[in-house]
Amino acid sequence: MRGLGWPELVIILVVVVVLFGASRLPVIARSIGSSAKEFRRGMADGAGEAGDDEPADGDS
């Protein structure tokens, strides 16, 4: 099974334009971009915390 090609992406874009309208596309794209940015930031923060196996105050 191959991934998404250009024809599939064009069909998806046409469906999105029909559903949401061309005027709302920039707002939706900006929202998706900021959500992806926050997700990556959260994943990076979680990866940094995953290495902390010992308690911060040193009590065991």
N, CA, C, O and CB atoms as a CASP TS submission, in Angstrom:
PFRMAT TS
TARGET T0000
AUTHOR 0000-0000-0000
METHOD Language model
MODEL 1
PARENT N/A
ATOM      1  N   MET     1       0.850  -1.178   0.000  1.00  0.00           N
ATOM      2  CA  MET     1       0.000   0.000   0.000  1.00  0.00           C
ATOM      3  C   MET     1       0.892   1.237   0.000  1.00  0.00           C
ATOM      4  O   MET     1       1.771   1.372   0.851  1.00  0.00           O
ATOM      5  CB  MET     1      -0.965   0.001   1.226  1.00  0.00           C
ATOM      6  N   ARG     2       0.671   2.118  -0.934  1.00  0.00           N
ATOM      7  CA  ARG     2       1.484   3.326  -1.001  1.00  0.00           C
ATOM      8  C   ARG     2       0.816   4.456  -0.239  1.00  0.00           C
ATOM      9  O   ARG     2      -0.361   4.373   0.113  1.00  0.00           O
ATOM     10  CB  ARG     2       1.728   3.736  -2.457  1.00  0.00           C
ATOM     11  N   GLY     3       1.568   5.502   0.009  1.00  0.00           N
ATOM     12  CA  GLY     3       1.053   6.639   0.752  1.00  0.00           C
ATOM     13  C   GLY     3       0.159   7.520  -0.102  1.00  0.00           C
ATOM     14  O   GLY     3      -0.251   7.146  -1.201  1.00  0.00           O
ATOM     15  N   LEU     4      -0.132   8.702   0.433  1.00  0.00           N
ATOM     16  CA  LEU     4      -0.956   9.661  -0.289  1.00  0.00           C
ATOM     17  C   LEU     4      -0.152  10.301  -1.407  1.00  0.00           C
ATOM     18  O   LEU     4       0.963  10.774  -1.185  1.00  0.00           O
ATOM     19  CB  LEU     4      -1.504  10.735   0.663  1.00  0.00           C
ATOM     20  N   GLY     5      -0.709  10.316  -2.591  1.00  0.00           N
ATOM     21  CA  GLY     5      -0.070  10.966  -3.727  1.00  0.00           C
ATOM     22  C   GLY     5      -0.742  12.303  -4.011  1.00  0.00           C
ATOM     23  O   GLY     5      -1.636  12.731  -3.280  1.00  0.00           O
ATOM     24  N   TRP     6      -0.301  12.952  -5.074  1.00  0.00           N
ATOM     25  CA  TRP     6      -0.870  14.256  -5.430  1.00  0.00           C
ATOM     26  C   TRP     6      -2.364  14.192  -5.715  1.00  0.00           C
ATOM     27  O   TRP     6      -3.094  15.067  -5.251  1.00  0.00           O
ATOM     28  CB  TRP     6      -0.155  14.816  -6.634  1.00  0.00           C
ATOM     29  N   PRO     7      -2.859  13.197  -6.458  1.00  0.00           N
ATOM     30  CA  PRO     7      -4.310  13.170  -6.721  1.00  0.00           C
ATOM     31  C   PRO     7      -5.145  13.078  -5.443  1.00  0.00           C
ATOM     32  O   PRO     7      -6.183  13.728  -5.326  1.00  0.00           O
ATOM     33  CB  PRO     7      -4.649  11.996  -7.628  1.00  0.00           C
ATOM     34  N   GLU     8      -4.693  12.279  -4.498  1.00  0.00           N
ATOM     35  CA  GLU     8      -5.430  12.150  -3.243  1.00  0.00           C
ATOM     36  C   GLU     8      -5.408  13.454  -2.451  1.00  0.00           C
ATOM     37  O   GLU     8      -6.422  13.852  -1.878  1.00  0.00           O
ATOM     38  CB  GLU     8      -4.848  11.016  -2.399  1.00  0.00           C
ATOM     39  N   LEU     9      -4.253  14.118  -2.420  1.00  0.00           N
ATOM     40  CA  LEU     9      -4.151  15.384  -1.696  1.00  0.00           C
ATOM     41  C   LEU     9      -5.030  16.457  -2.321  1.00  0.00           C
ATOM     42  O   LEU     9      -5.628  17.258  -1.603  1.00  0.00           O
ATOM     43  CB  LEU     9      -2.704  15.857  -1.659  1.00  0.00           C
ATOM     44  N   VAL    10      -5.119  16.486  -3.642  1.00  0.00           N
ATOM     45  CA  VAL    10      -5.981  17.462  -4.321  1.00  0.00           C
ATOM     46  C   VAL    10      -7.441  17.195  -3.986  1.00  0.00           C
ATOM     47  O   VAL    10      -8.202  18.133  -3.750  1.00  0.00           O
ATOM     48  CB  VAL    10      -5.765  17.414  -5.852  1.00  0.00           C
ATOM     49  N   ILE    11      -7.839  15.938  -3.964  1.00  0.00           N
ATOM     50  CA  ILE    11      -9.221  15.597  -3.613  1.00  0.00           C
ATOM     51  C   ILE    11      -9.528  16.015  -2.182  1.00  0.00           C
ATOM     52  O   ILE    11     -10.599  16.558  -1.915  1.00  0.00           O
ATOM     53  CB  ILE    11      -9.470  14.089  -3.789  1.00  0.00           C
ATOM     54  N   ILE    12      -8.607  15.771  -1.265  1.00  0.00           N
ATOM     55  CA  ILE    12      -8.800  16.174   0.133  1.00  0.00           C
ATOM     56  C   ILE    12      -8.916  17.688   0.237  1.00  0.00           C
ATOM     57  O   ILE    12      -9.766  18.191   0.972  1.00  0.00           O
ATOM     58  CB  ILE    12      -7.637  15.667   1.015  1.00  0.00           C
ATOM     59  N   LEU    13      -8.077  18.423  -0.486  1.00  0.00           N
ATOM     60  CA  LEU    13      -8.131  19.886  -0.465  1.00  0.00           C
ATOM     61  C   LEU    13      -9.467  20.391  -0.995  1.00  0.00           C
ATOM     62  O   LEU    13     -10.039  21.322  -0.429  1.00  0.00           O
ATOM     63  CB  LEU    13      -6.980  20.476  -1.288  1.00  0.00           C
ATOM     64  N   VAL    14      -9.972  19.799  -2.064  1.00  0.00           N
ATOM     65  CA  VAL    14     -11.263  20.204  -2.620  1.00  0.00           C
ATOM     66  C   VAL    14     -12.380  19.947  -1.617  1.00  0.00           C
ATOM     67  O   VAL    14     -13.268  20.784  -1.460  1.00  0.00           O
ATOM     68  CB  VAL    14     -11.547  19.458  -3.936  1.00  0.00           C
ATOM     69  N   VAL    15     -12.351  18.816  -0.944  1.00  0.00           N
ATOM     70  CA  VAL    15     -13.376  18.504   0.051  1.00  0.00           C
ATOM     71  C   VAL    15     -13.320  19.498   1.205  1.00  0.00           C
ATOM     72  O   VAL    15     -14.363  19.943   1.686  1.00  0.00           O
ATOM     73  CB  VAL    15     -13.201  17.067   0.576  1.00  0.00           C
ATOM     74  N   VAL    16     -12.124  19.851   1.654  1.00  0.00           N
ATOM     75  CA  VAL    16     -11.983  20.819   2.746  1.00  0.00           C
ATOM     76  C   VAL    16     -12.516  22.180   2.328  1.00  0.00           C
ATOM     77  O   VAL    16     -13.197  22.842   3.111  1.00  0.00           O
ATOM     78  CB  VAL    16     -10.512  20.937   3.180  1.00  0.00           C
ATOM     79  N   VAL    17     -12.219  22.609   1.108  1.00  0.00           N
ATOM     80  CA  VAL    17     -12.714  23.906   0.622  1.00  0.00           C
ATOM     81  C   VAL    17     -14.235  23.889   0.541  1.00  0.00           C
ATOM     82  O   VAL    17     -14.880  24.879   0.888  1.00  0.00           O
ATOM     83  CB  VAL    17     -12.107  24.246  -0.763  1.00  0.00           C
ATOM     84  N   VAL    18     -14.813  22.793   0.092  1.00  0.00           N
ATOM     85  CA  VAL    18     -16.268  22.702  -0.006  1.00  0.00           C
ATOM     86  C   VAL    18     -16.901  22.723   1.381  1.00  0.00           C
ATOM     87  O   VAL    18     -17.925  23.375   1.584  1.00  0.00           O
ATOM     88  CB  VAL    18     -16.681  21.428  -0.761  1.00  0.00           C
ATOM     89  N   LEU    19     -16.301  22.015   2.337  1.00  0.00           N
ATOM     90  CA  LEU    19     -16.880  21.943   3.680  1.00  0.00           C
ATOM     91  C   LEU    19     -16.760  23.251   4.453  1.00  0.00           C
ATOM     92  O   LEU    19     -17.721  23.687   5.087  1.00  0.00           O
ATOM     93  CB  LEU    19     -16.218  20.840   4.461  1.00  0.00           C
ATOM     94  N   PHE    20     -15.591  23.879   4.407  1.00  0.00           N
ATOM     95  CA  PHE    20     -15.335  25.033   5.260  1.00  0.00           C
ATOM     96  C   PHE    20     -15.384  26.361   4.526  1.00  0.00           C
ATOM     97  O   PHE    20     -15.555  27.398   5.167  1.00  0.00           O
ATOM     98  CB  PHE    20     -14.009  24.885   5.910  1.00  0.00           C
ATOM     99  N   GLY    21     -15.244  26.372   3.230  1.00  0.00           N
ATOM    100  CA  GLY    21     -15.220  27.621   2.486  1.00  0.00           C
ATOM    101  C   GLY    21     -13.808  28.177   2.427  1.00  0.00           C
ATOM    102  O   GLY    21     -13.008  27.995   3.345  1.00  0.00           O
ATOM    103  N   ALA    22     -13.520  28.858   1.328  1.00  0.00           N
ATOM    104  CA  ALA    22     -12.165  29.367   1.109  1.00  0.00           C
ATOM    105  C   ALA    22     -11.788  30.465   2.096  1.00  0.00           C
ATOM    106  O   ALA    22     -10.606  30.638   2.395  1.00  0.00           O
ATOM    107  CB  ALA    22     -12.031  29.890  -0.305  1.00  0.00           C
ATOM    108  N   SER    23     -12.757  31.204   2.604  1.00  0.00           N
ATOM    109  CA  SER    23     -12.441  32.317   3.509  1.00  0.00           C
ATOM    110  C   SER    23     -11.966  31.837   4.878  1.00  0.00           C
ATOM    111  O   SER    23     -11.227  32.554   5.553  1.00  0.00           O
ATOM    112  CB  SER    23     -13.660  33.210   3.681  1.00  0.00           C
ATOM    113  N   ARG    24     -12.370  30.650   5.298  1.00  0.00           N
ATOM    114  CA  ARG    24     -11.974  30.145   6.620  1.00  0.00           C
ATOM    115  C   ARG    24     -10.707  29.315   6.591  1.00  0.00           C
ATOM    116  O   ARG    24     -10.183  28.963   7.648  1.00  0.00           O
ATOM    117  CB  ARG    24     -13.083  29.325   7.207  1.00  0.00           C
ATOM    118  N   LEU    25     -10.196  28.989   5.403  1.00  0.00           N
ATOM    119  CA  LEU    25      -9.004  28.142   5.305  1.00  0.00           C
ATOM    120  C   LEU    25      -7.787  28.725   6.012  1.00  0.00           C
ATOM    121  O   LEU    25      -7.100  27.977   6.709  1.00  0.00           O
ATOM    122  CB  LEU    25      -8.670  27.906   3.863  1.00  0.00           C
ATOM    123  N   PRO    26      -7.472  30.028   5.875  1.00  0.00           N
ATOM    124  CA  PRO    26      -6.303  30.552   6.602  1.00  0.00           C
ATOM    125  C   PRO    26      -6.431  30.419   8.119  1.00  0.00           C
ATOM    126  O   PRO    26      -5.450  30.128   8.803  1.00  0.00           O
ATOM    127  CB  PRO    26      -6.090  32.009   6.246  1.00  0.00           C
ATOM    128  N   VAL    27      -7.626  30.629   8.637  1.00  0.00           N
ATOM    129  CA  VAL    27      -7.849  30.509  10.084  1.00  0.00           C
ATOM    130  C   VAL    27      -7.661  29.061  10.525  1.00  0.00           C
ATOM    131  O   VAL    27      -7.040  28.798  11.555  1.00  0.00           O
ATOM    132  CB  VAL    27      -9.266  31.008  10.465  1.00  0.00           C
ATOM    133  N   ILE    28      -8.190  28.135   9.758  1.00  0.00           N
ATOM    134  CA  ILE    28      -8.061  26.715  10.090  1.00  0.00           C
ATOM    135  C   ILE    28      -6.605  26.276  10.011  1.00  0.00           C
ATOM    136  O   ILE    28      -6.121  25.555  10.883  1.00  0.00           O
ATOM    137  CB  ILE    28      -8.926  25.858   9.151  1.00  0.00           C
ATOM    138  N   ALA    29      -5.904  26.714   8.959  1.00  0.00           N
ATOM    139  CA  ALA    29      -4.495  26.342   8.802  1.00  0.00           C
ATOM    140  C   ALA    29      -3.654  26.901   9.943  1.00  0.00           C
ATOM    141  O   ALA    29      -2.767  26.215  10.450  1.00  0.00           O
ATOM    142  CB  ALA    29      -3.953  26.844   7.455  1.00  0.00           C
ATOM    143  N   ARG    30      -3.923  28.134  10.349  1.00  0.00           N
ATOM    144  CA  ARG    30      -3.189  28.741  11.461  1.00  0.00           C
ATOM    145  C   ARG    30      -3.452  27.974  12.752  1.00  0.00           C
ATOM    146  O   ARG    30      -2.535  27.756  13.543  1.00  0.00           O
ATOM    147  CB  ARG    30      -3.583  30.222  11.629  1.00  0.00           C
ATOM    148  N   SER    31      -4.686  27.570  12.965  1.00  0.00           N
ATOM    149  CA  SER    31      -5.041  26.812  14.164  1.00  0.00           C
ATOM    150  C   SER    31      -4.357  25.451  14.183  1.00  0.00           C
ATOM    151  O   SER    31      -3.859  25.020  15.223  1.00  0.00           O
ATOM    152  CB  SER    31      -6.556  26.636  14.251  1.00  0.00           C
ATOM    153  N   ILE    32      -4.329  24.776  13.043  1.00  0.00           N
ATOM    154  CA  ILE    32      -3.659  23.476  12.962  1.00  0.00           C
ATOM    155  C   ILE    32      -2.164  23.631  13.195  1.00  0.00           C
ATOM    156  O   ILE    32      -1.549  22.809  13.874  1.00  0.00           O
ATOM    157  CB  ILE    32      -3.919  22.816  11.597  1.00  0.00           C
ATOM    158  N   GLY    33      -1.577  24.685  12.632  1.00  0.00           N
ATOM    159  CA  GLY    33      -0.147  24.927  12.821  1.00  0.00           C
ATOM    160  C   GLY    33       0.206  25.189  14.271  1.00  0.00           C
ATOM    161  O   GLY    33       1.195  24.658  14.777  1.00  0.00           O
ATOM    162  N   SER    34      -0.597  26.007  14.947  1.00  0.00           N
ATOM    163  CA  SER    34      -0.301  26.290  16.354  1.00  0.00           C
ATOM    164  C   SER    34      -0.527  25.053  17.221  1.00  0.00           C
ATOM    165  O   SER    34       0.190  24.842  18.199  1.00  0.00           O
ATOM    166  CB  SER    34      -1.168  27.455  16.861  1.00  0.00           C
ATOM    167  N   SER    35      -1.508  24.245  16.873  1.00  0.00           N
ATOM    168  CA  SER    35      -1.732  23.000  17.620  1.00  0.00           C
ATOM    169  C   SER    35      -0.559  22.044  17.455  1.00  0.00           C
ATOM    170  O   SER    35      -0.127  21.416  18.422  1.00  0.00           O
ATOM    171  CB  SER    35      -3.028  22.321  17.157  1.00  0.00           C
ATOM    172  N   ALA    36      -0.044  21.931  16.242  1.00  0.00           N
ATOM    173  CA  ALA    36       1.109  21.060  15.997  1.00  0.00           C
ATOM    174  C   ALA    36       2.337  21.569  16.743  1.00  0.00           C
ATOM    175  O   ALA    36       3.121  20.778  17.267  1.00  0.00           O
ATOM    176  CB  ALA    36       1.407  20.967  14.489  1.00  0.00           C
ATOM    177  N   LYS    37       2.503  22.883  16.791  1.00  0.00           N
ATOM    178  CA  LYS    37       3.635  23.479  17.506  1.00  0.00           C
ATOM    179  C   LYS    37       3.545  23.170  19.004  1.00  0.00           C
ATOM    180  O   LYS    37       4.542  22.794  19.619  1.00  0.00           O
ATOM    181  CB  LYS    37       3.677  25.011  17.274  1.00  0.00           C
ATOM    182  N   GLU    38       2.370  23.324  19.584  1.00  0.00           N
ATOM    183  CA  GLU    38       2.179  23.019  21.003  1.00  0.00           C
ATOM    184  C   GLU    38       2.382  21.527  21.277  1.00  0.00           C
ATOM    185  O   GLU    38       2.937  21.157  22.312  1.00  0.00           O
ATOM    186  CB  GLU    38       0.776  23.453  21.459  1.00  0.00           C
ATOM    187  N   PHE    39       1.939  20.676  20.361  1.00  0.00           N
ATOM    188  CA  PHE    39       2.125  19.236  20.525  1.00  0.00           C
ATOM    189  C   PHE    39       3.604  18.887  20.540  1.00  0.00           C
ATOM    190  O   PHE    39       4.050  18.119  21.393  1.00  0.00           O
ATOM    191  CB  PHE    39       1.409  18.468  19.407  1.00  0.00           C
ATOM    192  N   ARG    40       4.375  19.445  19.600  1.00  0.00           N
ATOM    193  CA  ARG    40       5.819  19.174  19.566  1.00  0.00           C
ATOM    194  C   ARG    40       6.496  19.701  20.825  1.00  0.00           C
ATOM    195  O   ARG    40       7.395  19.051  21.358  1.00  0.00           O
ATOM    196  CB  ARG    40       6.461  19.807  18.315  1.00  0.00           C
ATOM    197  N   ARG    41       6.079  20.864  21.305  1.00  0.00           N
ATOM    198  CA  ARG    41       6.654  21.419  22.532  1.00  0.00           C
ATOM    199  C   ARG    41       6.347  20.513  23.719  1.00  0.00           C
ATOM    200  O   ARG    41       7.213  20.277  24.562  1.00  0.00           O
ATOM    201  CB  ARG    41       6.115  22.840  22.791  1.00  0.00           C
ATOM    202  N   GLY    42       5.117  20.007  23.787  1.00  0.00           N
ATOM    203  CA  GLY    42       4.746  19.093  24.865  1.00  0.00           C
ATOM    204  C   GLY    42       5.508  17.784  24.802  1.00  0.00           C
ATOM    205  O   GLY    42       5.904  17.243  25.835  1.00  0.00           O
ATOM    206  N   MET    43       5.717  17.270  23.598  1.00  0.00           N
ATOM    207  CA  MET    43       6.488  16.037  23.448  1.00  0.00           C
ATOM    208  C   MET    43       7.934  16.252  23.878  1.00  0.00           C
ATOM    209  O   MET    43       8.524  15.379  24.515  1.00  0.00           O
ATOM    210  CB  MET    43       6.434  15.539  21.995  1.00  0.00           C
ATOM    211  N   ALA    44       8.512  17.399  23.538  1.00  0.00           N
ATOM    212  CA  ALA    44       9.891  17.688  23.929  1.00  0.00           C
ATOM    213  C   ALA    44       9.992  17.839  25.445  1.00  0.00           C
ATOM    214  O   ALA    44      10.951  17.360  26.051  1.00  0.00           O
ATOM    215  CB  ALA    44      10.399  18.966  23.227  1.00  0.00           C
ATOM    216  N   ASP    45       9.015  18.499  26.060  1.00  0.00           N
ATOM    217  CA  ASP    45       9.015  18.643  27.516  1.00  0.00           C
ATOM    218  C   ASP    45       8.851  17.284  28.190  1.00  0.00           C
ATOM    219  O   ASP    45       9.507  17.003  29.192  1.00  0.00           O
ATOM    220  CB  ASP    45       7.895  19.600  27.965  1.00  0.00           C
ATOM    221  N   GLY    46       7.983  16.448  27.647  1.00  0.00           N
ATOM    222  CA  GLY    46       7.766  15.114  28.205  1.00  0.00           C
ATOM    223  C   GLY    46       8.991  14.236  28.064  1.00  0.00           C
ATOM    224  O   GLY    46       9.281  13.434  28.951  1.00  0.00           O
ATOM    225  N   ALA    47       9.712  14.370  26.968  1.00  0.00           N
ATOM    226  CA  ALA    47      10.925  13.574  26.768  1.00  0.00           C
ATOM    227  C   ALA    47      12.004  13.993  27.759  1.00  0.00           C
ATOM    228  O   ALA    47      12.771  13.155  28.234  1.00  0.00           O
ATOM    229  CB  ALA    47      11.442  13.721  25.321  1.00  0.00           C
ATOM    230  N   GLY    48      12.068  15.272  28.071  1.00  0.00           N
ATOM    231  CA  GLY    48      13.041  15.753  29.042  1.00  0.00           C
ATOM    232  C   GLY    48      12.712  15.274  30.448  1.00  0.00           C
ATOM    233  O   GLY    48      13.610  14.980  31.237  1.00  0.00           O
ATOM    234  N   GLU    49      11.428  15.196  30.758  1.00  0.00           N
ATOM    235  CA  GLU    49      11.007  14.743  32.079  1.00  0.00           C
ATOM    236  C   GLU    49      11.099  13.228  32.217  1.00  0.00           C
ATOM    237  O   GLU    49      11.211  12.720  33.333  1.00  0.00           O
ATOM    238  CB  GLU    49       9.589  15.201  32.359  1.00  0.00           C
ATOM    239  N   ALA    50      11.053  12.506  31.118  1.00  0.00           N
ATOM    240  CA  ALA    50      11.091  11.045  31.172  1.00  0.00           C
ATOM    241  C   ALA    50      12.435  10.540  31.687  1.00  0.00           C
ATOM    242  O   ALA    50      12.503   9.448  32.251  1.00  0.00           O
ATOM    243  CB  ALA    50      10.808  10.456  29.790  1.00  0.00           C
ATOM    244  N   GLY    51      13.489  11.301  31.507  1.00  0.00           N
ATOM    245  CA  GLY    51      14.808  10.892  31.969  1.00  0.00           C
ATOM    246  C   GLY    51      15.021  11.139  33.449  1.00  0.00           C
ATOM    247  O   GLY    51      16.020  10.688  34.010  1.00  0.00           O
ATOM    248  N   ASP    52      14.108  11.843  34.093  1.00  0.00           N
ATOM    249  CA  ASP    52      14.226  12.147  35.518  1.00  0.00           C
ATOM    250  C   ASP    52      13.575  11.034  36.325  1.00  0.00           C
ATOM    251  O   ASP    52      12.388  11.105  36.644  1.00  0.00           O
ATOM    252  CB  ASP    52      13.577  13.517  35.852  1.00  0.00           C
ATOM    253  N   ASP    53      14.357   9.995  36.658  1.00  0.00           N
ATOM    254  CA  ASP    53      13.821   8.876  37.413  1.00  0.00           C
ATOM    255  C   ASP    53      13.928   9.085  38.921  1.00  0.00           C
ATOM    256  O   ASP    53      13.188   8.458  39.679  1.00  0.00           O
ATOM    257  CB  ASP    53      14.534   7.609  37.023  1.00  0.00           C
ATOM    258  N   GLU    54      14.827   9.946  39.367  1.00  0.00           N
ATOM    259  CA  GLU    54      15.012  10.180  40.788  1.00  0.00           C
ATOM    260  C   GLU    54      14.168  11.364  41.237  1.00  0.00           C
ATOM    261  O   GLU    54      13.936  12.287  40.456  1.00  0.00           O
ATOM    262  CB  GLU    54      16.493  10.421  41.110  1.00  0.00           C
ATOM    263  N   PRO    55      13.704  11.352  42.486  1.00  0.00           N
ATOM    264  CA  PRO    55      12.956  12.496  43.005  1.00  0.00           C
ATOM    265  C   PRO    55      13.838  13.739  43.053  1.00  0.00           C
ATOM    266  O   PRO    55      15.058  13.645  43.186  1.00  0.00           O
ATOM    267  CB  PRO    55      12.399  12.185  44.403  1.00  0.00           C
ATOM    268  N   ALA    56      13.211  14.891  42.944  1.00  0.00           N
ATOM    269  CA  ALA    56      13.950  16.148  42.887  1.00  0.00           C
ATOM    270  C   ALA    56      14.620  16.479  44.222  1.00  0.00           C
ATOM    271  O   ALA    56      15.690  17.087  44.230  1.00  0.00           O
ATOM    272  CB  ALA    56      13.019  17.280  42.481  1.00  0.00           C
ATOM    273  N   ASP    57      14.007  16.088  45.366  1.00  0.00           N
ATOM    274  CA  ASP    57      14.574  16.447  46.660  1.00  0.00           C
ATOM    275  C   ASP    57      15.583  15.421  47.175  1.00  0.00           C
ATOM    276  O   ASP    57      16.207  15.645  48.211  1.00  0.00           O
ATOM    277  CB  ASP    57      13.469  16.615  47.667  1.00  0.00           C
ATOM    278  N   GLY    58      15.751  14.318  46.482  1.00  0.00           N
ATOM    279  CA  GLY    58      16.756  13.333  46.873  1.00  0.00           C
ATOM    280  C   GLY    58      16.254  12.276  47.833  1.00  0.00           C
ATOM    281  O   GLY    58      17.002  11.356  48.165  1.00  0.00           O
ATOM    282  N   ASP    59      15.001  12.371  48.296  1.00  0.00           N
ATOM    283  CA  ASP    59      14.442  11.358  49.191  1.00  0.00           C
ATOM    284  C   ASP    59      14.109  10.110  48.398  1.00  0.00           C
ATOM    285  O   ASP    59      13.593  10.190  47.283  1.00  0.00           O
ATOM    286  CB  ASP    59      13.187  11.890  49.919  1.00  0.00           C
ATOM    287  N   SER    60      14.407   8.946  48.984  1.00  0.00           N
ATOM    288  CA  SER    60      14.090   7.685  48.296  1.00  0.00           C
ATOM    289  C   SER    60      13.051   6.928  49.061  1.00  0.00           C
ATOM    290  O   SER    60      12.649   5.841  48.646  1.00  0.00           O
ATOM    291  CB  SER    60      15.337   6.820  48.115  1.00  0.00           C
TER
END
